[in-house]
C-alpha cells in the first residue's frame, strides 16, 4: 500500500515508542507467542502516527464502495479516525475474553443504529493482523453483514497456499510459531498498510532484527 521506505519509517517510530514487547502471550487465534506489537498503545501515545495510518487506510478504501467502518478491541480508535476522515458511519464491536483466553463479541449499543442498514458497505479495520482470526470470529458472533474488505495497519501474517485446508492452516500456524503465521481464509479481500510478516515467537532481539532491520541500535540520520 505504501512505499518500503515509508513502512520502514513507521516501524522505526513504533520501535522508538517501545512498541515491540517480549513476553509470553496467547494470540486471538490461541497460538502461543512471545512478541507483541503494541500498535494500539503506540497510536494512543502518538496521535499523529495514528492519523497517518488512518489516512493510508482511507486511501485504500477509495478502491471500494464503503460507507461504514467496523472494528473491535485496540483498533477502535484507529477505526474512529478512519470514519471521521472519510465521513463514514462507525460500528464498534465489544470483546470479552474468558479464562481460556477465547474472545466473544457483541455490537456496542451505541453503534447498533448503524448495523445492517440496507445500503451499508462495510470495511473492517484491524490494528495488527496475524491470522485475521479476530475478524472471522467477531463477525460470526454478531449479526451484521460481511465487509467489502478488511484493512490492517500492520499485516503480520502471510497468505496460506490455496491447496491447504482451513484446519491445516490453523495447525501449521500453531506448530510453527517461529514462522509468520498463515492467514485464515476469508470470503472478502484483506489488505495491509505495513506488509511485514513476522513470527509470533522470536528468540531474541537479535532475531527480531533479522525480521525487522529497522529496530537495530544505530544512528539512522534523522
N, C-alpha and C positions, 0 to 999 in steps of 0.2 A: 504493500500500500504506500509506503514512504521509502525514501532512499536508504540504502545501508548506512550512509553517514549520519543521517538523522536518527535512525534506530540506535546507532552507537552512542550518539549524544544523549538520548533519553536514558539508555542503560547506564551510562556514567552518572547521570543525575540521580537515578534510583539508587545506585551504589553509594553516592555521596550522602544520601539521606538514610543510609543503613537499611535499605530495602530488602537485602538478602539475609535471611536468618537461618542459621543452623540449629536444629533441634528436632527431636523425634515427633512425628505427627502422622495422622492418617488422613488421606485426601477424601474429598467428597465422594470419590468412587471406591473408597475403602482400600486404597493402595498405600502401604507404608512408605514413608519418605522421611528425609531429614533436612531438606532445603525448601523453605518457603520463600515466595516472592511476595512481600508485604506491600503490594502496589496500592491497595486501598488506603492503607495508613500513610504511605508516601504522598499520595494525591491529596489527602486531607491536610498534610503539612505543607504542601506546595500546590496551592490552588492554581497557580499559573501553569504548572505542568498538567494538572487535571484538565484545564480548559484547552490546552494544546492538544491533548489526546482526544478530547471531546470534538474538537474541530476536525481532526483527521477522521474520526468516526462519521461525523456528519457528511464529510466529503464522500466517504464510501457509500453512505446511504442514498446519495444522489442517483446511484445506479438502479435503485429500486423504488417502487411506488409505496412509500412509507408515510404514515401519519400518526403512528403511535409507537412509543418506546416502552419496553417491559424489561424489568431487571429484578435481581434479588441480592441479598447479602451485601458484601462490601462494594459491589458495583453500583449500588443505588445512587450515590451522589454523582458518580460519573454519568450515569444514565439521565439523571435530572438535568445535568448541564447539557447533554446532547439534546434532550427535549426542549430546553429553553432556547438554545441556539437555533434550532430548526423549527420552533413553534409547533411541536408535536404534543399530543396527549401523552400522559405518563401513567404506567401501571406498576405499582410496587408489589412484589411477592414476598411475604414474610416467610422466614425459615426458622425451624426449630430442630435441634439435634438431640437424639435420645442418648442413653448411656452407652450404646454401641457405636455412637458417632454417626448413625444414619439420620439424614435430614428428612423432614417432612415440610410441606409447603402449603400456604394458603394466601389468597389475594388479600391485600391490605384493604380494610373497609373504606379508607379514603380514596382508593383507586378504583373501587368496584364500578363506579359510574362510567368509567372508560372501557370496561371489559366487554368484549363481544359486541361492540357496536356493529351495525350491519355493514358499514363501509370501512371498517378498521383494516389497516395494513400494518402489521406489527414488525418491529425489529427487536431482537433480544440482545441486550448488551451485557457483556461479561468484563470483569477486570483482568483476571488471569484464567485462561482455559488450559486444562491439560487433556482430559478425555471428553470434555463437553458433557460430562455426566450430570452436573448440576442443572444444565439446561434441559436435558432429557427428562430427569426426574421431576423437576419443578413443573414442567408442562404436563406431565402425567398426573400430578396431584391437583392441579387447578383446572377449572372449566373455562379455558379460553382457547381460541383458535391458534393454530401453529403460526409462527412468524414467517415472513418472507425471507429473512436472513438473520443470522446471529453473528455479531461482531465482538471480538475480544480485543482489549487494549494490548494484551500480551498473549499470543498464541503459543503455548508451551509444548503442546503435543504435536504429533505428526500424523498425517493421514494413513490409515491402515490399508494394506493391499486389498484389492477388490475380491480376491479369492479366499479371504479369511472370514469365517463366520463370526457373528456377534459375540457368541460365547468364547470363542478362541481369542478374540481381540481383548476381552477383559482378562482372560487367563494369562496371556502373554505379557500384558502390561503389569499385572500383579507380580509375575515371576521374574520379570526383567526390569525392576525399578531402577537399575543403574543405567538404563537407556531411556530416552524420551518416550513417554507412553503413547500408545496408539489411541487415536480419537475414536469414540463411539460413532456409529453411523447415524446420521440424522436425515430426515426427509427434506431438508432445506439447506441451502449453501451456508458455509461458515467462512468467516474472514478474520484477519488479524491486522492490527496496526504494527506491532512488533512481531515479526515472524521468526522466533528464535527457539526452536525446540531444545529443551534441556531436561535431564532426568529429574525424578522426584527424590532420588537418593544420590548424593555426591560425597565421596570420602573426605575431601578436604578442600580448603580454599584454593590450594594449588590445582586440584582437579576442576574446580569451578572456573578457574582462569582458562582452562582448556576449552570449555564450552563458551565462556564469555571473556574474551581477552580484555574487554573494557574495564574489568574490575582490578586489573593489575595495578600495584602501587608504583606509579611513575609520574613524571611531570608530563601532563598532557598538553601544556601550552595554551590553556585558556581558563 
